[in-house]
Amino acid sequence: MEIISNFIKSDTFIIAVAVVNLLLIILYICNLIKLRKLNKNYKKFMKKLGNGNNIDEMLREYIGKVEEVDQKNEDIKKVCSRLDKEISLCIKKIGMIRYSAFKDTGSDLSFALALLNDNNDGVLLNGIYSREMSNIYAKQVSEGKTNCKLSEEEKQALEIALNQEK
């Protein structure tokens, strides 16, 4: 204990403490200089060249734009879903047979035409042509069937339409 007490009282101890303090002050100054450079570089980095907006403001602006785009995408998805439902009700399947209804008429001027949607609902048209007159008959089709009696040509046209892919 006496050795330590003598060492603390000696000039060597005071010089050692002074050297250590000097080194600490030099390290502090070096760190302060590096911190100022870092802070200066950070401020330059955070400023956008040109209009002076900082990156934080730009990020907030871009996040707002991304949220707008997300909302628009959701709206588009809803519209597309609605259109998908509506388009399933449009006529997509067509079956047609041309035939000659009467022996005295040339060419196949009569026709049977089936027009159906995805649910196989629609109409069956039969146009009968003769030299004296022309008539068109319509028959309702529901789920691929009709309550009316069908001619052979109407059956063929309906079968063609029913066999088409959605």
Stockholm file with secondary structure:
# STOCKHOLM 1.0

chainA/1-166         MEIISNFIKSDTFIIAVAVVNLLLIILYICNLIKLRKLNKNYKKFMKKLGNGNNIDEMLREYIGKVEEVDQKNEDIKKVCSRLDKEISLCIKKIGMIRYSAFKDTGSDLSFALALLNDNNDGVLLNGIYSREMSNIYAKQVSEGKTNCKLSEEEKQALEIALNQEK
#=GR chainA/1-166 SS CHHHHHHHHSHHHHHHHHHHHHHHHHHHHHHHHHHHHHHHHHHHHHBCTTTCCBHHHHHHHHHHHHHHHHHHHHHHHHHHHHHHHHHTTSCCEEEEEEECSSTTSCSCCEEEEEEECTTSCEEEEEEEECSSCEEEEEEEEBTTBCSSCCCHHHHHHHHHHHTSCC
#=GC SS_cons         CHHHHHHHHSHHHHHHHHHHHHHHHHHHHHHHHHHHHHHHHHHHHHBCTTTCCBHHHHHHHHHHHHHHHHHHHHHHHHHHHHHHHHHTTSCCEEEEEEECSSTTSCSCCEEEEEEECTTSCEEEEEEEECSSCEEEEEEEEBTTBCSSCCCHHHHHHHHHHHTSCC
//
